[in-house]
Amino acid sequence: MSRHMNTGRKLSRNTSHRRALLDNLVRSVILSESIRTTTAKAKEARRVVEKIITKARVGTLAARRNVHRTVRDQAALAKLFDSIAPRFKTRPGGYTRIIHVQNRVGDNAPMAILELVEKSKAEDKPAEPDKKSKKPAKAEAAPSAKAEKPAKQKKDKKKDQHFRCRIPGLRALHHGAHGVHGDELGCGGAHASDHRGVDRGAPVLGTRAPRVSVRSVPRLRTAMSGVAH
């Protein structure tokens, strides 16, 4: 069975999918004026773009409504009638070109660039902000921001006012290292020299010392401050 009068490519898509694909390609060509796609899609999109530009050259309300059936984006529709159509007012067709490029990496599909023959001038395009000029501005703003912030005041850590040993023998080891003995603390012989031959500063297991205030013992306060640092 022949394909007489069956023009166009299927593009491996059904009717609705193929129509949506072509509408998106046409929108991209109008906004960007140059797109890179496969050769088959570029040839199919070129047919639609040529017809739309020809209709937009009329500039009437009926032509605008007719084009709006394909170009649904308002920004693309405005650019087509205000910028692209007047640009090709005197050209009798042939508004686009296809440039073949290197095949796509992976599936080796033939690629092409679909673009308008007459692109907009550099004056019409919005000027891009210079990225280099932004860096000094940020650098100048950084010191001013730091100057405005008040200096954080360091919070003094509250030292423990009381020291209480929960483990038998640990307090004896602590005070023995700093030269503070049980007889000076009044803790009842935890460090006191014993007449039975117990070494001075040796821990006596099984004893529990009561809570002793640091303020009442100057030497213990000095020893505790040395441990903290």
Secondary structure, DSSP 8 states (H G I E B T S, - for coil): ---TT--S--TT--HHHHHHHHHHHHHHHHHHSEEEEEHHHHHHHHHHHHHHHHHHTT--HHHHHHHHTT---HHHHHHIIIIIHHHTTT--S--EEEEEE---TTT---EEEEEESS---TTTS-----HHHHHHHHHHHHHHHHHHS-----------SEE---STTHHHHHHHHTT--HHHHTSSSSSS--TT---TT---TT-----EETTT-HHHHHHHHHHH-
